[in-house]
Amino acid sequence: MIDVQSFISKELHSLLFLEEFVFARNKFSASATSELELADAVVMLGDVLIIYQIKERSPKQGGDAAAEHRWFQAKVLGKATKQVRDTLRYLETYAEVYVPNERGRIFNLAAGAFTEILKVVVYMPSPNLPADCRCIRHHISGSAGLIHILDARDYLELARTLRVPEEVVRYFRYREAVLTRFTSDCGALPEPAIAGHFVGGDPNVRPTVLSAIHLHRLVDDAVDWALAPFMRGLHDHLATPEGNDDYYEILIEFAKLPRSVWRTVKERIVHCLGKVSNDELARPYRIVDPRTGCGFVFIPVTSELVRNPNWSTIKLRGLKQLTAAHKYDQRLSKCIGVIIGKDGKYFDISWCLINGEWARDPDLESALAANFPFRPVKLAEIQGYHLRSE
């Protein structure tokens, strides 16, 4: 039997989402005298919210096919979808829905702060659940719209494949579009067929059972793009540790990025680590994601600077100046900077965020014209999923 809280804390956190994004302590005070309960987990990714409700069937409770059919109708399509609808109603009704995330920081999850809310029911059935229940992929609610229905084992496989938060959001959007457009064709498809088509299929062609082959073609190259180790330690490496808002805003910017941009960021970080390990002087590396309007600059520094008695001041000033310069040069509203040095065995890494609408700055413009510190930025099409040849 799957333990609901263990599932949430282990799978949602370690495979898909950081603790900063997950709200599994799901009660909030609606008034001075009343307390209401949200779904099993709510995940916040910038302006997108995902509501999760989880149902499990103990093997000891499992009965014959008819009994399992009744359980599915009552608990999954009935109670679970009602809990999702209730959660959505609470978020839409109350202007203040204060809930702590898994790090203990309190956020207001009221629906007005989000442009999109995705609804997901994950269930763990007994072996005797009949096929007509297993092929149900979604539920249409008059008040909540489409609610995704997934077997927990299918969800865990998705979690192992779609390990970037942006991909999870994009997959559920894609899945809703496919199930809405091809309800009769795709309702009976196994989840791997839908996921395989998302990863490598032609978006203009409906998925088939053969679409699952794309999952087997997917190259496991997480070492080239996985950023979770850097992101999990981010709160310990801020240029100004008291800037907690910067910490969450930086994480949210990374959560908006697809795997292709994570790959590019990882590549730049690895370049910086190599340069500082060899104590080589190098210009900053930088990128811009046009979809989010966020820039990134990665600054390697030599050990001579790190050993300077005023390194803490130099580091903070240099990081902020180069981040602001990249933001200005590319006319961005926000930019994340990373400075990396090394003295001895340990790397010295600090992050910062500069946020604000672009405005002309003659002094900064003159400084960049006199001494431009960057490599040029070029347009490039970057692959997200790498697939083996058929």
ZILIN-V271083 format. One record per helix or strand of 3 or more residues. SS is the DSSP state (2 for helix, 1 for strand). FROM is the first residue (numbers start at 1). TO is the last residue. Records with the same first field share a line. If there is no record, write none. Layout:
SS->FROM-TO + FROM-TO
This chain:
2->4-16 + 19-21 + 65-93 + 111-113 + 131-134 + 152-161 + 165-181 + 183-186 + 191-200 + 209-217 + 222-225 + 228-232 + 234-236 + 244-255 + 259-277 + 303-306 + 311-329 + 362-370
1->27-29 + 35-37 + 41-45 + 48-56 + 98-100 + 106-108 + 116-124 + 138-141 + 145-151 + 284-289 + 294-300 + 334-343 + 346-355
